[in-house]
């Protein structure tokens, strides 16, 4: 790990955002940098570059990189609770925890679908997850804690708890409906979470698959809305995601070739 990078993060966090947010900056930096490195790695594996690493498959079992992510998060979390560190040590742990989060979220689609969809269109939700969490870290750095506009000094703890729980419910519903941006940003801006929760789910979301299967008209409306959504903004999103994460289309393969659904180590 580059000590110069960590010292730079500490200096920027302490002076630009204050000591209380320096750890959040470390987490966000670890998340973003690791995600970009992981995507470079998996794209090189997918291209079958001879001088690069290959999948980790001891005994024929493919170990996905989210396994390492979970291990990193558990270890860094345990160390944080056990040592109660401060200053640079805490910022280093935050950076490493962010790296573990990136390794895990990069395969969020696999966790959600319980199958390897890394290079399929469904796998794009992993990129959504990383981008949203990175944006959430940036929002926290710029605006402070969630629930924008909440007067922490004048509101009672019971009122704030109620508002937080109701808003979190709306945010979770939005996420289950496939609206990751609306759900996560809605944690900071409550009105967004409410609108995300009451509007139609995206057709490929868990909510739509569970609740719209027996309601073909509702599913048709959801698909029509999705088609409208994937206009110019959708094309820009696809171009940007292709740039940072690779295209979801599968390369040709034949007998004996590696399965292109394989998402890398």
Helices and strands as residue ranges (DSSP letters): H 3-12, I 13-17, H 19-46, G 58-60, H 65-83, H 87-105, H 108-113, G 121-123, H 124-143, H 157-176, H 180-188, H 190-198, H 206-211, H 216-229, H 232-245
